[in-house]
Amino acid sequence: MSYRIPKEISTVSAKLRNAGFEAYLVGGCVRDLLVGKEPKDWDITTNATPEQIQAVFPDSFYENDYGTVGVKTNSEDERLAIVEVTPYRIESKYSDKRRPDKVEFGTSLLEDLARRDFTINAIALDESKGQIIDPYEGQKDIKDKIVRAVGNPSERFEEDALRLLRAVRFVAELNFGIDGDTAMAISENSKHLGHVSCERIRDEFVRILESSQPMNALILAQRLGILEFIIPKLADSFGIGQNQAHSYDVFEHLVRSLQHAADKNFNLEIRLAALFHDISKTETRRHSDEKDDWSFHGHEVVGSRETKKILENLRFPRETIDKVVKLVRWHMFFSDPDQITLSAVRRMITNVGEENIWDLLNLRMCDRIGMGRPKEQPFRFRKYKALVEQALHDPISVSRLKTDGNRIMEKFHEKPGPKIGYLLNALLEEVLDNADLNTEEYLDKRTDELLEMPENELQRLGKAGEERKEAEENEEIKHIMKKHGVS
């Protein structure tokens, strides 16, 4: 079977083989080729030592404890500009559950494959011959859509506890299931995640969120008992019932909201906000005897604070934290259609920021679908969108002109008064007919001509311009309303 291998990768492999060494593609890139995905990263493994690799590739660098050499290819594709070449490795015990106590370079490809995490990643490819080396039946597991540990799963997870979360991530990215023995070992070893750094957990968590199936992955993480070591507050929301407006408990509502964000291919910040927007319903839940139902007053305020703590603990960038916290804080912005006013919408835009308002509306759509509602955009939501667009709309006014009253008074020695207003409105009407006329040069020339007119004639032109401006503005607002189906 032939595979589409970039020439930069084939060239590096060929040079290693021509120098008398073995060279194989290995790990995730081989897995991706076998499932029909384009690999994001390409890894080559060899029986050459780091020093021998650098002798073959003088323009390379070696700055890590694992023997990985970065080979420069001068490719215009950033993903291929540096190709990582790593010697076969034999790893010792993992005393800290995070990294091997020492790394030894091996001479056998099979020894190297034996240390890898899952069978789907323990496959090597000699692309020059189209030959697959698959000692752990990873191809069968790919066909069966199963994530299975290499060898004894408990040993694999005790070596590196992050593999517990990586298994869940592969479920999300590949839409696979998980082998029974591997799942049992994850449950039994879940406590080892406590040894893993927040940054490593964050990176895997982000890849889960950015996958196509984050809901299934987080449900699996909850069932296997590892969610409480990733986001304890989210684990606490499992089984917390809601009021009659909701079809699901808090946990299921949140993961369904997240899944809708993934289905819509929304950005990471919306996905995070979808997952955390009701995170504090657990502690704000109170039962109303009067309504015989649950209430969650202030959950958005408490939730924004909790979201900030969660994201800070996971070492997310400040910019990401600030945006997600705003979205969570203001996600409860809705009211009845008759109560949605332009001024209220403008206040919300001020609260959340113009740069975030559309993401807030997208979050609301995720919230609705997560509640079990059939429509993501009912009438009142469409009306709100129309008012947001209207509020952000640059109104038709003399401020669009490439001149202003101060310029006219200074350049033409005019005094303040109604005459300046008539003049600006007369200029605006001309620009509305032909936007190409909106230049300082033309407007100065036309101003000079208009100032020669009798004031009553200039007043007439100015009033005509004012009426034209109002008519144009009304037409634009009608267009916005019609666009959103609320005209």
C-alpha positions in Angstrom: 0.0 0.0 0.0 1.3 3.5 -0.9 1.1 6.5 1.4 1.3 10.2 0.7 4.6 11.2 2.4 6.0 14.7 2.1 9.3 14.8 0.2 11.0 16.5 3.2 10.2 13.4 5.3 11.3 10.9 2.6 14.5 12.9 2.1 15.5 12.7 5.8 14.7 9.0 6.0 16.6 8.3 2.8 19.7 10.1 4.0 19.7 8.1 7.2 19.4 4.8 5.3 22.1 5.9 2.8 24.4 6.5 5.8 23.9 2.9 6.9 21.2 3.4 9.6 17.6 2.2 9.9 14.8 4.8 9.6 11.1 4.4 10.2 8.1 6.7 10.5 6.5 6.0 13.9 3.8 6.9 16.3 1.0 9.4 15.6 1.9 10.1 12.0 1.6 6.4 11.1 -1.7 6.2 13.0 -3.1 9.2 11.1 -2.0 7.8 7.8 -3.8 4.5 8.6 -7.0 6.3 9.6 -7.0 8.5 6.5 -6.0 11.8 8.3 -3.2 14.1 7.3 -0.6 14.0 10.0 0.1 17.3 11.8 3.5 16.1 13.0 6.0 13.6 11.5 8.4 11.6 13.7 11.3 9.4 12.5 13.0 6.9 14.7 16.4 5.3 14.0 19.1 3.1 15.4 21.5 6.0 15.1 22.6 7.9 18.2 22.1 11.7 18.4 25.7 12.3 17.5 25.5 10.0 14.5 22.2 11.8 13.4 24.0 15.1 13.6 26.9 13.8 11.6 24.4 13.0 8.8 22.7 16.4 9.2 25.3 19.0 10.2 22.6 21.7 10.2 20.6 20.2 13.0 20.2 20.7 16.8 20.0 18.6 19.9 18.8 20.2 23.1 16.8 17.7 25.1 17.1 14.7 27.4 15.4 12.2 25.0 17.8 12.2 22.2 15.5 14.0 19.7 17.4 15.8 17.0 15.8 18.6 15.0 16.7 18.3 11.4 16.3 21.5 9.3 14.7 21.0 5.8 14.3 24.6 4.6 10.7 23.7 3.7 8.3 26.6 3.2 5.7 24.5 5.1 6.2 25.4 8.8 5.1 21.9 9.8 7.9 20.4 7.8 10.7 23.0 8.4 12.0 20.9 11.3 11.8 17.1 11.2 12.3 15.4 14.5 14.5 12.3 14.5 14.8 10.2 17.7 17.0 7.2 18.4 15.4 3.9 19.5 14.9 4.2 23.3 14.8 1.8 26.2 13.3 3.5 29.3 13.8 2.7 32.9 11.3 3.1 35.8 9.1 6.2 36.2 9.5 7.0 39.9 7.6 10.3 39.6 4.8 8.9 37.3 5.8 11.6 34.8 9.2 10.9 33.1 11.7 8.0 33.0 14.4 8.0 35.6 16.9 7.7 32.8 16.8 7.3 29.0 19.0 4.7 27.2 19.4 4.6 23.5 18.6 1.2 22.0 19.4 -0.7 18.9 16.0 -2.5 18.3 12.9 -1.0 16.7 10.8 -3.7 18.6 12.2 -2.6 21.9 11.3 1.0 21.1 7.7 0.1 20.1 7.3 -1.9 23.3 7.7 1.3 25.4 4.9 3.2 23.6 1.5 3.9 25.2 -1.2 2.5 22.9 -1.2 -0.1 20.2 -2.4 2.4 17.6 0.7 4.5 18.3 3.1 1.4 18.4 3.2 1.0 14.6 6.2 1.8 12.4 6.4 2.4 8.6 9.3 2.0 6.2 7.9 4.3 3.6 10.6 3.4 1.1 9.2 -0.1 0.9 5.6 0.5 2.1 6.4 -2.0 4.9 4.4 -1.8 8.2 5.9 -3.1 11.5 3.0 -3.8 13.9 3.9 -6.2 16.7 0.9 -5.2 18.9 -1.9 -5.4 16.3 -2.4 -1.7 16.2 -3.9 -1.9 12.7 -6.6 -4.3 14.0 -7.4 -1.9 16.8 -7.6 1.0 14.3 -10.0 -1.1 12.2 -12.1 -2.0 15.3 -11.8 1.7 16.6 -10.4 0.7 19.9 -7.8 2.4 22.2 -5.8 -0.3 23.9 -2.6 -0.1 26.0 0.6 -1.8 24.8 1.2 -4.8 27.0 0.1 -4.5 30.6 -2.1 -1.3 30.9 -1.3 -0.7 34.5 2.4 -0.7 33.9 1.9 1.8 31.0 -0.1 4.1 33.2 2.3 3.8 36.2 5.1 4.8 33.9 3.4 8.1 32.8 0.2 9.1 34.4 -0.6 11.5 31.6 -1.4 8.5 29.5 -4.6 8.2 31.5 -5.8 11.4 29.9 -4.2 10.7 26.5 -6.4 7.6 26.2 -9.5 9.8 26.7 -8.1 12.4 24.2 -7.8 9.7 21.5 -11.4 8.7 22.1 -12.3 12.3 21.4 -10.1 12.9 18.4 -10.6 9.6 16.6 -14.2 8.8 17.8 -12.9 5.4 19.1 -14.0 3.3 22.0 -11.7 2.0 24.8 -10.6 -1.5 25.5 -12.1 -3.0 28.7 -8.8 -3.9 30.4 -7.4 -0.5 29.5 -10.5 1.2 30.9 -10.3 -0.8 34.2 -6.6 0.1 34.5 -7.4 3.8 34.0 -9.9 3.7 36.9 -7.5 1.8 39.1 -4.7 4.3 38.4 -6.6 7.5 38.3 -5.0 8.9 41.4 -1.6 9.0 39.6 -2.9 12.1 37.6 -2.1 14.0 40.8 1.6 13.7 39.9 1.2 15.3 36.5 1.9 19.0 36.0 -1.0 21.4 35.4 0.5 22.5 32.0 0.6 18.9 30.7 -3.0 18.3 31.8 -4.1 21.6 30.2 -2.5 20.7 26.9 -4.4 17.3 26.7 -7.6 19.0 28.0 -7.4 21.6 25.2 -7.0 18.9 22.6 -10.1 17.2 23.9 -12.1 20.4 23.8 -10.9 21.1 20.2 -11.8 17.6 19.0 -15.0 16.7 17.2 -16.3 14.6 20.2 -15.5 16.3 23.4 -18.8 15.3 25.1 -18.1 11.6 24.8 -14.6 12.0 26.1 -15.6 14.0 29.2 -18.5 11.5 29.9 -15.9 8.7 29.7 -13.5 10.7 32.0 -16.3 11.0 34.5 -17.1 7.3 34.4 -13.5 6.3 34.7 -12.9 8.5 37.7 -10.2 10.8 36.2 -12.4 13.9 35.7 -12.1 14.8 39.4 -8.3 15.0 39.0 -8.7 17.3 36.0 -11.6 19.7 36.9 -13.1 18.7 40.3 -15.9 21.3 40.0 -17.1 19.7 36.8 -17.1 16.3 38.3 -19.1 17.7 41.3 -21.9 18.7 38.8 -22.7 15.1 37.9 -26.2 14.2 39.1 -27.1 17.7 40.2 -30.7 18.2 39.1 -32.0 21.4 37.6 -35.3 23.2 37.2 -38.1 22.4 34.9 -36.6 24.5 32.1 -33.8 21.9 31.7 -34.0 18.3 30.4 -30.6 17.3 31.9 -28.6 17.5 35.1 -25.9 20.2 35.3 -23.1 17.9 34.1 -24.9 16.6 31.1 -26.2 20.1 30.2 -22.6 21.5 30.3 -21.1 18.7 28.1 -24.0 18.9 25.6 -23.5 22.7 25.4 -19.8 22.0 24.7 -20.6 19.5 22.1 -22.8 22.0 20.2 -19.9 24.4 20.3 -17.7 21.7 18.7 -20.4 20.8 16.2 -20.5 24.5 15.1 -16.7 24.6 15.1 -16.7 27.5 17.5 -13.4 28.8 18.9 -11.7 27.4 22.1 -13.0 30.3 24.3 -16.6 29.6 23.4 -16.0 25.9 24.1 -14.5 26.7 27.5 -17.4 29.0 28.3 -19.9 26.5 27.2 -18.4 23.9 29.5 -18.1 26.3 32.5 -21.0 28.7 32.2 -23.2 26.8 34.8 -20.2 25.4 36.8 -21.5 27.0 40.0 -25.0 25.8 39.9 -24.0 23.1 42.4 -23.3 25.6 45.2 -26.0 28.1 44.3 -28.8 25.6 44.0 -31.8 26.4 46.4 -35.2 24.9 46.5 -38.2 27.2 46.3 -41.2 25.9 48.2 -43.3 28.5 46.4 -42.5 27.3 42.9 -41.7 23.8 44.0 -38.6 24.0 41.9 -34.8 24.7 42.0 -33.3 28.2 41.6 -29.7 29.1 41.0 -29.6 32.9 41.7 -26.2 34.4 41.1 -24.7 31.3 39.6 -23.2 33.4 36.7 -21.4 35.7 39.2 -20.1 32.8 41.3 -19.4 30.8 38.2 -17.2 33.5 36.7 -15.0 33.5 39.8 -14.8 29.7 39.8 -14.0 29.7 36.1 -11.1 32.1 36.7 -9.7 29.8 39.4 -10.0 26.7 37.2 -8.3 28.3 34.2 -5.5 29.9 36.4 -4.8 26.5 38.0 -4.4 25.0 34.5 -2.1 27.9 33.5 -4.2 29.2 30.6 -3.0 32.4 29.0 -4.3 35.6 30.7 -6.1 36.7 27.5 -8.0 33.4 27.3 -8.9 33.6 31.0 -10.2 37.2 30.7 -12.4 36.4 27.7 -13.9 33.2 29.1 -14.6 34.8 32.5 -16.5 37.6 30.7 -18.6 35.2 28.7 -19.5 33.1 31.8 -20.3 36.3 33.8 -22.7 37.7 31.2 -24.3 34.6 29.7 -27.6 35.3 31.6 -28.4 38.3 29.4 -31.9 37.4 28.1 -35.3 38.9 28.7 -38.7 38.8 27.1 -38.9 40.1 23.5 -41.0 43.1 24.5 -38.3 44.1 27.1 -35.3 43.9 24.7 -34.4 47.5 24.1 -31.6 49.0 22.1 -30.3 50.7 25.3 -30.2 47.4 27.2 -28.3 45.8 24.3 -25.8 48.7 24.3 -25.2 48.2 28.0 -24.5 44.5 27.4 -22.1 45.3 24.7 -20.3 47.6 27.1 -20.2 44.9 29.7 -18.8 42.1 27.5 -16.9 44.2 24.9 -17.6 44.7 21.2 -15.0 42.1 20.5 -16.8 39.5 22.5 -20.5 40.2 21.9 -20.9 37.7 19.0 -19.2 35.0 20.9 -21.6 35.7 23.8 -24.5 35.1 21.4 -22.9 31.9 20.1 -22.5 30.8 23.7 -26.3 31.4 24.2 -27.0 29.1 21.2 -24.9 26.3 22.9 -26.7 26.9 26.2 -30.1 26.5 24.5 -29.2 23.2 22.7 -27.6 22.0 26.0 -30.9 22.5 27.7 -32.6 20.2 25.2 -34.3 23.0 23.3 -35.1 22.1 19.6 -34.1 25.6 18.2 -30.9 27.4 18.8 -32.3 30.7 17.5 -35.9 31.4 18.5 -37.6 34.8 17.7 -36.4 36.7 20.8 -32.8 35.5 20.1 -33.0 36.7 16.5 -34.4 40.0 17.7 -31.5 40.4 20.1 -29.0 39.7 17.3 -30.7 42.3 15.1 -30.4 44.9 17.9 -26.8 44.0 18.5 -26.0 44.6 14.8 -28.0 47.8 15.0 -26.1 49.0 18.1 -22.8 48.2 16.4 -23.9 49.7 13.1 -22.1 52.9 12.2 -25.0 55.3 11.8 -25.3 57.4 8.7 -24.2 60.9 9.8 -21.9 63.8 8.9 -19.2 62.1 10.9 -18.6 59.9 7.9 -17.4 62.9 5.9 -13.7 63.6 5.4 -14.3 67.0 6.7 -16.0 68.6 9.8 -17.2 71.8 11.2 -13.9 72.7 12.8 -12.0 72.2 9.5 -14.6 74.4 7.6 -14.5 77.2 10.2 -10.7 77.2 10.2 -10.1 76.9 6.5 -12.9 79.2 5.3 -13.0 81.6 8.2 -16.7 80.8 9.0 -18.3 81.5 12.4 -20.2 78.8 14.4 -23.9 78.6 13.6 -26.7 76.7 11.7 -25.0 77.5 8.4 -22.2 74.9 9.2 -24.9 72.3 9.8 -26.7 73.0 6.6 -23.4 72.8 4.7 -22.4 69.4 6.2 -25.8 67.9 5.5 -25.6 69.2 1.9 -22.2 67.6 1.5 -23.4 64.3 3.0 -26.2 64.0 0.4 -23.7 64.2 -2.4 -21.4 61.6 -0.8 -24.4 59.2 -0.3 -24.9 59.4 -4.0 -21.3 58.9 -4.8 -18.9 57.7 -2.1 -15.9 58.5 -4.4 -16.5 62.2 -3.7 -15.7 61.7 0.0 -12.2 63.2 -0.2 -10.8 66.3 1.5 -9.9 67.7 -1.9 -13.4 67.5 -3.4 -15.2 68.5 -0.2 -13.0 71.6 0.2 -13.8 72.5 -3.4 -17.5 71.9 -3.0 -17.6 73.8 0.4 -16.1 76.8 -1.3 -18.9 76.7 -3.9 -21.7 76.1 -1.4 -20.6 79.0 0.7 -21.1 81.3 -2.3 -24.9 80.4 -2.3 -27.5 82.5 -0.5 -28.1 81.2 3.0 -31.7 80.2 2.3 -30.6 78.1 -0.7 -28.0 76.4 1.4 -30.6 75.8 4.1 -32.8 74.1 1.5 -30.0 71.8 0.4 -29.1 71.1 4.0 -32.7 70.1 4.9 -32.8 67.9 1.9 -29.6 66.2 3.0 -31.0 65.7 6.5 -34.2 64.0 5.1 -32.1 61.9 2.9 -29.9 60.8 5.8 -32.9 59.8 7.9 -34.4 57.8 5.0 -31.1 56.0 4.3 -30.7 55.2 8.0 -34.2 53.8 8.3 -33.6 51.6 5.2 -30.4 50.2 6.8 -32.2 49.4 10.0 -35.1 47.7 8.1 -32.5 45.6 6.2 -30.8 44.5 9.5 -34.2 43.5 11.0 -35.2 41.6 7.8 -31.8 39.8 7.7 -32.5 38.4 11.2 -36.1 37.6 10.5 -37.7 40.0 12.9 -39.0 42.7 10.5 
